[in-house]
C-alpha cells in the first residue's frame, strides 16, 4: 500500500493548481494526501473549491496580524494542527520570512509560471513576450529564501505564438501547470526531485538525445 505524505496547500486566489493536486491525490497509489488548504485571503475562491472537494479549508487573514512573523506563527500552528509534513504553495502571494522558509527547508515546494530561472516575480508572461521568448512554461521548485528560487524539480515548456497576449499565454501555461504540479509532487515525494540524485535519475531515462525542441520548428 502507498504511504501517503500529508500535504498542506497554500493559496491566495482561485486555486486551480490546488484542484489539480486534490484530484491527483485521490488515486490510491498517489504518494500524497491533501491534509488542508490554507489561504491568507479568507475570501479566496479556492477555499470554497477545497471545501466542495471535502478538504479542510482555512482562511488566515494576514491583514489581521501586526507582523509577518505573527502571521507565519498562526500559519505554522494550523499546519501542525493538520499534521502537515510537506507544504505545496499554489498561487500563494505572500513573501515568506527566511525563518519560515528555514523551518520548512526541503519540505516546501512552489509552482511558478515561467521556465526558471528566467522571469522570476510578477507579470512573467508580459515580460516573456516583451523579451521575444519563443518558449515559455512553468516550473515546480523547492522553496528557498529568495523569491522563485530553489532546486528545480520539474518543468514544462509551451511555444509562444505570434498571436499571444499575456492572457492567452497564461492560459496555455496554466494548462501545463495543471499537469506538471501533480507530476512534480509525485517525483519529489519519491525522492527524485531537486537533488543531484534526481539529475542522475533523469539522465537514465531513455531519450533521443538529438531531439531538441525547436520553436519555431525546424523546416
Ligand atoms: C499560477 O499561474 C501559479 O503558477 C502562480 O499563480 C497562479 C495561481 O493560479 N504562482 P491558481 O490559483 O492555481 O489558479
Boltz pocket constraint, residues with backbone or C-beta under 6 A from the ligand:
constraints:
  - pocket:
      binder: B
      contacts: [[A, 11], [A, 13], [A, 14], [A, 15], [A, 16], [A, 17], [A, 18], [A, 46], [A, 90], [A, 91], [A, 92], [A, 111], [A, 112], [A, 113], [A, 174], [A, 177]]
      max_distance: 6.0
